[in-house]
Amino acid sequence: MEEVDVEPTTTLIPGVGLKQKHVGFEWGPGDILVYETNFKLQGAGSGGPGFPFVHVVRKDEDIYSPILRKLFNESHHIFVGLQNIKDDMPSKNKKPQFVSVSKNYRSVIRACMEELQQVSILLAIELIWNLCEVLFIDAAPAGILLLHLLDWVRLHKADVDEKVREVLQSESPTHHHAYWEVVISFVLQGRMDEARQILMKQANLQPASRPIYQLMDSLLQKMPIFNPGSTQTLTEFDVKWRHWHEECDRYLQDNSFASNRHLETICKILVGDEDTMLEHKELLGTWYHFLVSRLLFFHPTVKPSELHYYAQVYFPHRVCPSVCMVLLTWNILGLISSIALNNWWFVAHLTDLLDHCKLLQSHNLHFGSNLREFLVLEYASGLFSHHSLWQLAVDYFDHCPEFGRVYLELQIERVPLETERKALKVLRICEQRQMNEQVRSICKIMAKRALSNNRLGSALSWSIRAKDAAFATLISERFLQDYCTRGSFSDLDLIDNLGPAMLLSDRLTFLGKYREFHRLYGEMRFTEAAKLLLSLMTAKIAPRSFWMTLLTDALPLLEQKEVNTYVHNAELQRPIYNCFSHGTNTVEHTAEEEV
């Protein structure tokens, strides 16, 4: 697939003709592959080949922008932390942690929104996630539910605050054209204290009308708001709210605010008059804002299970239900399916969180995996297609117990190994997970690449790491050939520190021991050097083409007095003679032939 942050391309397939176009597609995080499916090869004389197209169509352009890599990195840390919450922990202790995780996800989304100046797709994601948090993760009960819904609406209707600043910063706020829009917007959002403060500016300028302003101020001040931290029961709150509601209705019926149409409008809103609220739909902006405001002044003790009923009552003719409407029906599966093709990041992380909350236990797929794992696997696969995000995908695969290991093995083989640094990163991932086949494959690729560039030390290091005896033998022979040509060894640090690795092959053992012979000779430890040289001759691990070189190396030792006595020992003369006689008459089998 194409990189997600480059322009989509069109690839021509030559030599193929097409009579009738049928289109197939494959999709993944960030892009979609569209291709023609029923082409046929055309023979000679058929009028020439056709050229069907393969299109890589980029979706979600915003979500893969460089700035949003912060979203992927930060959410990765949150995801890993969520997996570490112990399953045996009591449910009552888990819930606050799950709510905290959800808020962390949303805070990352909002931080990215600020950097990207309110990207539309992130606005939608945060809006839906917030509602999921209220309905499913926090699972707010009656009374508290409406408070959370009001917070949700306020958070996503920020233009009210912008309008307030515009009004208050004007020369005469009470004469500003948006003054009453601000007051009514505050009331519709349940922000009664702020509405009272703005109203008082008008009351101070109209002494004659002060009594009705004070009356409205009293109604706004007395409006009961459920306090989850108090000892008041939901029933007691409901009784108190109904008394207040009846009081508002009495003032409306006796025309207490008839002299001021704006205050009368506010009073109609307080009693939940639907027509009045619909007249101000431009201040509400969305259908769900209207629903929450209507419930605030009509049924503040609404239960989660009743939300769908009220949504259907107020909006019975919605032809295309929005995602929020789907959520209000408690249709989690419908939510996921409606968003999956548009944003894999969102559905993967939200589904994972909902699964931890035990809300998706019944959603298993027919091919053996559950919904949560399927979506996480798809998201992680998409990360692997990105040059700077592929490492994040590893942890996602690790936490997919059914197919995560298989996906990781397949994806890791597709990571381009442009540099040794990247190869070491991939290798470390494989070694930590005992992916032995992939370890050998990576090491062999890098060893061959190093050898083709005549970097013998790097090639030998990779072949040792791969435990590839045949390749280590080949490279060892190249070291010896290089020694014969130059008269010295390259990569001495590597050869001097082979340790137990030299036992991987006889040729590598010989290379290590032969280098040790040179070191002993250089340190003038002639007797030890002579013993080692003779052991190399008698062990028969030296390449036969190298025997004459060994004998040549032995000549300077014979000039040393202590060595001369040692070598003339009758038991040590025969190996030298045998080595010499065989070395001049035996056909050599090279390491290349062995490989």
C-alpha positions in Angstrom: 0.0 0.0 0.0 1.1 3.6 -0.6 2.4 5.7 2.3 -0.5 7.5 3.8 1.1 10.9 3.7 1.9 11.0 0.0 -0.4 11.7 -2.9 -2.4 8.7 -4.1 -1.2 7.2 -7.3 -2.7 5.3 -10.2 -0.9 2.2 -11.4 -1.3 0.9 -15.0 -1.2 -2.8 -15.5 0.0 -3.4 -19.1 -0.9 -6.4 -21.2 -4.3 -6.8 -19.8 -7.6 -6.1 -21.5 -11.1 -5.5 -20.1 -14.5 -6.1 -21.6 -16.8 -5.3 -18.7 -15.8 -3.5 -15.6 -16.3 -5.0 -12.2 -14.7 -3.3 -9.2 -13.4 -4.8 -6.0 -11.8 -3.1 -3.1 -9.7 -3.6 0.1 -9.6 -1.1 2.9 -7.4 -0.4 5.9 -6.6 2.5 8.2 -6.1 5.6 6.1 -6.6 4.2 2.6 -8.6 2.1 0.2 -7.4 0.0 -2.7 -9.9 -0.1 -5.6 -9.2 -2.6 -8.5 -10.9 -4.1 -11.5 -11.7 -7.8 -11.0 -12.7 -9.4 -14.2 -10.0 -8.6 -16.7 -8.7 -11.2 -19.2 -5.4 -11.6 -20.9 -5.7 -10.8 -24.6 -3.8 -12.7 -27.2 -2.0 -11.5 -30.3 -4.1 -9.8 -32.9 -7.0 -9.1 -30.5 -6.7 -5.4 -31.0 -4.0 -4.6 -28.4 -3.9 -4.8 -24.6 -6.2 -2.9 -22.3 -5.1 -1.0 -19.2 -7.3 -1.6 -16.1 -6.5 0.6 -13.2 -5.6 0.0 -9.6 -6.4 3.1 -7.5 -5.0 3.8 -4.0 -7.6 6.1 -2.6 -6.6 8.1 0.4 -9.3 8.7 3.1 -8.8 10.4 6.5 -6.2 12.9 5.2 -6.3 14.8 8.5 -5.8 11.8 10.7 -2.4 10.9 9.3 -1.0 14.4 9.2 2.5 14.8 10.9 1.0 16.8 13.8 -1.3 14.0 14.7 1.5 11.5 15.3 1.2 12.8 18.8 -2.3 11.3 18.9 -0.9 7.9 17.9 2.0 8.0 20.3 0.1 9.2 23.3 -2.8 6.9 22.7 -0.4 4.0 22.4 0.8 4.6 26.0 -2.8 4.8 27.3 -3.7 1.6 25.5 -0.7 -0.3 27.0 -1.6 1.0 30.5 -5.2 -0.1 30.1 -4.0 -3.7 29.3 -2.2 -3.8 32.6 -5.3 -3.3 34.7 -5.7 -6.7 36.4 -8.7 -8.8 35.5 -9.2 -10.1 39.0 -9.7 -6.6 40.4 -13.3 -5.9 41.7 -15.5 -4.2 39.2 -16.2 -1.3 41.5 -12.5 -0.5 41.6 -12.1 -0.9 37.9 -14.8 1.6 36.9 -12.9 4.8 38.1 -9.8 3.5 36.3 -11.8 3.0 33.0 -13.3 6.5 33.3 -9.8 7.9 33.9 -8.5 6.1 30.8 -11.4 7.4 28.7 -10.7 11.0 29.9 -7.0 10.5 29.0 -7.9 9.5 25.5 -10.2 12.5 25.2 -7.6 14.9 26.5 -5.1 13.7 23.9 -7.8 14.2 21.2 -8.5 17.8 22.4 -4.8 18.6 22.6 -4.4 17.6 19.0 -7.5 19.6 18.1 -5.9 22.8 19.5 -2.7 22.2 17.5 -4.6 21.6 14.3 -7.2 24.4 14.8 -10.3 22.2 15.3 -9.9 19.5 12.7 -13.4 18.4 11.8 -12.8 14.6 12.2 -11.3 15.1 15.6 -14.3 17.2 16.7 -16.6 14.4 15.7 -14.4 11.8 17.4 -14.3 13.6 20.7 -18.0 14.3 20.6 -18.9 10.7 20.1 -16.3 9.4 22.5 -17.6 11.8 25.2 -21.1 10.5 24.8 -19.9 6.9 25.0 -18.1 7.7 28.2 -21.3 9.1 29.7 -23.6 6.3 28.6 -21.4 3.2 28.8 -18.1 3.7 30.6 -19.2 5.9 33.4 -22.8 4.5 33.1 -24.3 7.6 34.8 -27.6 6.8 36.6 -30.7 9.0 36.6 -30.1 12.5 37.9 -26.3 12.4 37.3 -27.0 11.4 33.7 -28.5 14.8 32.7 -25.6 16.6 34.5 -23.1 14.7 32.3 -25.1 15.3 29.2 -25.2 19.1 29.9 -21.4 19.0 30.3 -21.2 17.2 27.0 -23.3 19.8 25.2 -21.4 22.7 26.8 -18.1 21.3 25.8 -19.1 21.0 22.2 -21.0 24.3 21.9 -18.1 26.6 22.5 -19.4 29.4 20.2 -21.6 30.6 23.1 -18.5 31.6 25.1 -17.0 33.3 22.0 -20.3 35.3 21.7 -20.2 36.2 25.4 -16.7 37.7 25.0 -17.9 39.7 22.0 -20.8 41.1 23.9 -19.0 41.9 27.1 -16.1 43.6 25.3 -18.4 45.9 23.4 -19.0 49.5 24.5 -22.6 48.8 25.6 -23.1 45.1 26.2 -26.9 45.5 27.0 -27.4 47.1 23.6 -25.4 44.6 21.7 -27.4 42.7 19.0 -26.4 39.4 20.5 -27.1 40.3 24.2 -30.4 38.3 24.5 -29.0 35.4 22.4 -26.3 35.0 25.0 -28.7 35.1 27.9 -31.0 32.5 26.3 -28.1 30.3 25.3 -26.9 30.2 28.9 -30.4 29.2 30.0 -30.7 26.5 27.4 -27.4 25.0 28.6 -28.4 25.2 32.3 -25.8 27.8 33.1 -28.1 29.8 35.3 -25.5 31.7 37.4 -23.9 33.1 34.2 -27.4 34.0 32.8 -28.2 35.9 36.0 -25.0 37.9 35.9 -25.7 39.0 32.3 -29.3 39.8 33.2 -28.3 42.0 36.1 -26.6 44.4 33.7 -29.9 45.0 32.0 -31.8 45.3 35.3 -29.3 48.0 36.6 -30.1 50.1 33.5 -33.9 49.8 33.9 -35.0 50.7 37.5 -38.6 50.6 36.5 -38.4 47.1 35.3 -36.2 45.9 38.2 -39.0 43.9 39.9 -39.6 41.5 37.0 -35.8 41.1 36.5 -35.5 40.2 40.2 -38.4 37.8 39.8 -36.6 36.1 36.9 -33.4 36.1 38.9 -35.2 34.4 41.8 -36.5 31.6 39.5 -33.1 31.0 37.9 -31.5 30.9 41.3 -34.0 28.5 42.8 -33.9 26.0 39.9 -33.0 22.7 41.6 -29.9 21.0 40.3 -29.2 17.4 41.4 -26.1 17.1 43.6 -24.7 13.6 43.6 -22.6 14.3 46.6 -25.5 15.3 48.9 -27.7 13.1 51.0 -30.8 14.1 49.0 -32.4 11.2 47.2 -33.5 11.3 43.6 -37.2 11.2 44.7 -36.7 14.2 47.0 -35.0 16.1 44.2 -37.8 15.3 41.8 -40.4 16.6 44.2 -38.5 19.8 44.8 -38.0 20.3 41.0 -41.7 19.8 40.3 -42.6 22.5 42.9 -40.2 24.9 41.2 -41.6 24.0 37.7 -45.1 24.6 38.9 -44.0 28.0 40.3 -42.5 29.0 36.9 -45.8 27.9 35.2 -47.9 30.0 37.5 -45.9 33.2 36.8 -46.2 32.4 33.1 -50.0 31.9 33.3 -50.6 35.1 35.3 -48.6 37.1 32.7 -45.9 38.3 35.2 -43.4 38.7 32.4 -45.8 40.0 29.7 -44.2 43.4 29.8 -40.9 42.0 28.6 -41.0 39.6 25.7 -37.4 38.4 26.3 -38.1 37.5 29.9 -41.3 35.8 28.9 -39.4 33.7 26.4 -37.0 32.6 29.1 -39.9 31.7 31.4 -41.5 29.6 28.6 -38.1 27.8 28.2 -38.1 27.1 32.0 -41.4 25.4 31.8 -40.2 23.3 28.9 -42.3 24.8 26.1 -41.2 22.9 23.0 -42.4 25.4 20.4 -40.4 28.2 22.1 -37.3 26.1 22.2 -37.7 25.2 18.5 -38.0 28.9 17.7 -34.4 29.3 19.0 -33.0 26.2 17.2 -30.3 28.4 15.7 -28.9 28.9 19.3 -29.1 25.1 19.9 -27.3 24.2 16.7 -27.9 20.4 16.8 -30.7 18.1 17.5 -29.0 16.5 20.5 -28.5 19.9 22.1 -32.3 20.4 21.8 -32.9 17.0 23.3 -30.7 17.7 26.3 -32.2 21.1 26.9 -35.7 19.8 26.5 -35.0 17.1 29.1 -33.4 19.7 31.5 -36.8 21.6 31.7 -39.1 18.6 31.2 -37.6 15.4 32.7 -34.3 16.1 34.6 -34.4 12.6 36.2 -34.3 10.8 32.9 -32.9 7.3 32.9 -30.3 6.1 30.3 -32.9 3.5 29.0 -35.4 6.4 28.3 -33.1 8.4 26.1 -34.0 6.5 23.0 -37.7 7.0 23.6 -37.4 10.8 23.9 -35.1 10.9 20.9 -37.8 9.1 18.8 -40.5 11.3 20.2 -38.8 14.6 19.4 -37.2 13.4 16.1 -39.5 10.7 14.6 -38.7 11.6 11.0 -34.9 11.5 11.0 -34.2 9.8 7.7 -30.5 9.2 8.3 -29.9 8.7 12.0 -26.6 10.2 13.2 -24.0 8.3 15.2 -25.3 10.1 18.4 -28.8 8.8 17.7 -27.3 5.3 17.3 -25.6 5.6 20.6 -28.8 6.7 22.3 -30.4 3.5 21.3 -27.6 1.7 23.1 -26.5 0.1 19.8 -22.8 -0.2 20.3 -22.3 -2.6 17.4 -24.1 -0.1 15.1 -21.8 2.7 16.3 -18.7 0.7 15.5 -19.9 -0.5 12.1 -20.9 3.1 11.1 -17.5 4.5 11.9 -15.1 1.7 11.2 -14.4 2.5 7.6 -13.8 6.2 8.4 -11.5 6.0 11.3 -9.7 2.9 12.5 -7.9 4.6 15.3 -11.2 5.6 17.0 -13.0 2.3 16.7 -9.9 0.3 17.8 -9.3 2.2 21.0 -12.9 2.8 21.9 -13.8 -0.9 21.3 -10.9 -2.0 23.4 -12.0 0.2 26.3 -15.6 -1.0 26.0 -14.4 -4.6 25.9 -12.6 -4.0 29.1 -15.8 -2.7 30.6 -17.4 -6.1 29.6 -19.8 -4.4 27.2 -18.8 -6.4 24.1 -18.6 -9.9 25.4 -21.4 -11.2 23.1 -19.9 -9.8 19.9 -17.9 -12.6 18.5 -17.1 -12.9 14.8 -17.8 -16.0 12.7 -14.1 -16.5 11.8 -13.0 -17.1 15.4 -11.9 -13.8 16.7 -13.9 -11.3 18.7 -14.8 -7.8 17.5 -12.3 -6.0 19.8 -9.3 -8.1 18.5 -10.4 -7.8 14.8 -10.4 -3.9 15.1 -7.2 -3.7 17.0 -5.5 -6.0 14.5 -6.7 -3.8 11.6 -5.5 -0.6 13.2 -2.1 -2.1 14.1 -1.7 -3.4 10.5 -2.3 0.2 9.3 0.4 1.5 11.6 2.8 -0.9 10.1 2.4 0.8 6.7 3.7 4.0 8.1 7.4 4.6 8.2 7.5 6.2 11.6 4.6 4.5 13.4 5.2 0.8 12.8 6.9 0.2 16.1 3.8 1.3 18.0 1.9 -1.6 16.3 3.9 -4.3 18.0 2.3 -3.7 21.4 -1.2 -3.8 19.8 -0.4 -7.2 18.3 1.0 -8.4 21.6 -2.4 -7.8 23.2 -4.3 -9.7 20.6 -4.1 -13.3 22.1 -5.9 -15.0 19.2 -4.1 -13.8 16.1 -1.7 -11.1 17.2 1.4 -13.3 17.0 0.5 -14.5 13.4 -0.2 -10.9 12.3 3.1 -9.7 13.8 5.1 -12.4 12.1 3.6 -11.6 8.7 4.0 -7.8 9.2 7.5 -7.8 10.5 8.7 -9.5 7.4 7.4 -6.6 5.3 9.3 -3.9 7.2 12.0 -2.5 4.9 15.4 -2.8 6.5 17.0 0.4 5.0 19.7 0.7 7.7 21.4 -1.4 10.3 19.9 0.7 13.0 16.4 -0.1 11.8 17.3 -3.8 11.3 18.5 -3.9 15.0 15.2 -2.5 16.1 13.3 -5.1 14.2 15.6 -7.8 15.4 15.2 -6.8 19.1 11.5 -7.0 18.7 11.8 -10.5 17.3 14.3 -11.7 19.8 12.1 -10.5 22.7 9.2 -12.6 21.4 11.3 -15.7 20.5 10.5 -15.3 16.8 13.4 -17.4 15.8 12.5 -17.8 12.1 12.3 -14.1 11.7 15.5 -13.5 13.6 17.4 -15.8 11.2 15.8 -14.3 8.2 16.7 -10.7 9.2 20.3 -11.6 10.1 20.8 -13.5 6.9 19.5 -10.6 4.8 21.7 -8.1 6.6 24.7 -10.5 6.4 24.3 -10.9 2.6 23.9 -7.1 2.2 27.1 -6.5 4.2 29.0 -9.1 2.3 28.0 -7.7 -1.0 29.4 -4.3 0.2 32.6 -6.0 1.3 31.9 -5.2 5.0 33.2 -8.5 6.3 33.1 -7.6 10.0 29.4 -6.7 9.8 28.6 -9.7 7.7 30.3 -12.0 10.2 28.5 -10.4 13.1 25.1 -10.8 11.4 25.8 -14.4 10.5 26.8 -15.3 14.0 23.6 -13.7 15.3 21.6 -15.8 12.8 23.5 -18.9 13.9 24.1 -19.6 10.2 27.1 -22.0 10.2 27.4 -22.2 6.4 27.4 -18.4 5.9 29.8 -18.0 8.8 32.1 -20.5 7.1 31.9 -18.5 3.8 32.7 -15.2 5.5 35.5 -16.7 7.6 37.1 -17.9 4.4 36.8 -14.4 2.9 38.6 -13.1 6.0 41.4 -15.6 5.4 41.6 -14.7 1.7 41.8 -11.1 2.7 44.6 -11.9 5.0 46.6 -13.7 2.3 46.1 -10.7 0.0 46.9 -7.9 2.6 49.1 -9.7 5.1 46.9 -8.6 8.0 43.4 -9.0 9.5 40.6 -6.5 9.3 38.0 -6.0 12.1 40.4 -7.2 14.8 38.0 -6.2 17.6 35.4 -8.6 16.3 37.7 -11.5 15.7 39.5 -11.0 19.1 36.1 -11.1 20.9 34.4 -14.0 19.2 34.3 -16.1 22.4 32.0 -19.1 22.3 30.7 -17.9 18.9 33.7 -19.2 17.1 32.4 -22.8 17.7 29.6 -22.1 15.2 31.7 -23.6 12.4 35.2 -25.2 12.0 36.3 -22.4 9.7 35.3 -19.7 12.2 37.0 -21.6 14.9 40.2 -21.7 12.8 39.9 -18.0 12.1 39.6 -17.1 15.8 42.5 -19.4 16.8 44.7 -18.3 13.9 44.2 -14.7 15.0 45.1 -15.8 18.5 48.3 -17.3 17.2 49.3 -13.9 15.6 48.5 -12.2 18.9 50.8 -14.6 20.9 53.5 -14.2 18.3 53.2 -10.4 18.6 53.5 -10.6 22.3 56.7 -12.8 21.9 55.1 -15.7 23.6 56.7 -18.0 21.1 56.3 -21.4 22.8 52.5 -20.8 23.3 52.3 -19.6 19.7 54.1 -22.7 18.4 51.8 -25.0 20.5 48.7 -23.3 19.1 50.0 -23.5 15.5 50.7 -27.2 15.8 47.3 -27.8 17.3 45.7 -26.0 14.3 47.7 -28.3 12.0 46.7 -31.5 13.8 43.1 -30.6 14.3 42.5 -30.5 10.5 40.1 -27.5 10.7 42.3 -25.3 8.5 41.4 -24.9 4.9 43.8 -27.0 2.9 44.7 -24.1 0.7 45.9 -22.4 3.8 48.3 -25.2 5.0 51.3 -23.7 3.1 50.6 -20.4 4.8 50.7 -22.2 8.2 54.0 -23.8 7.4 55.3 -20.5 6.2 54.2 -18.9 9.5 56.1 -21.7 11.4 59.5 -20.9 9.8 60.2 -17.8 12.0 59.3 -19.8 15.1 62.0 -22.3 14.3 64.6 -19.6 14.7 63.6 -19.2 18.4 65.8 -21.4 20.7 63.0 -22.4 23.1 60.7 -23.3 20.2 63.4 -25.2 18.3 63.8 -27.6 21.2 60.0 -28.0 21.5 59.4 -28.6 17.7 62.2 -31.3 17.4 60.4 -33.5 19.9 59.7 -36.7 17.9 56.0 -36.6 18.6 55.7 -33.2 17.0 57.7 -33.8 13.8 55.1 -36.1 12.3 52.2 -33.6 12.2 54.3 -31.1 10.4 55.4 -33.6 7.9 51.8 -34.8 7.3 50.5 -31.3 7.0 53.2 -30.4 4.5 52.8 -33.6 2.4 48.9 -33.5 2.3 48.8 -29.7 1.8 50.6 -30.0 -1.6 48.5 -32.8 -3.1 44.9 -32.4 -2.0 42.1 -30.8 -4.0 40.5 -27.9 -2.2 36.7 -27.7 -1.5 35.8 -24.1 -1.0 33.3 -22.6 1.5 31.2 -21.3 -1.4 30.7 -24.9 -2.6 29.6 -25.9 0.9 27.1 -23.0 1.1 
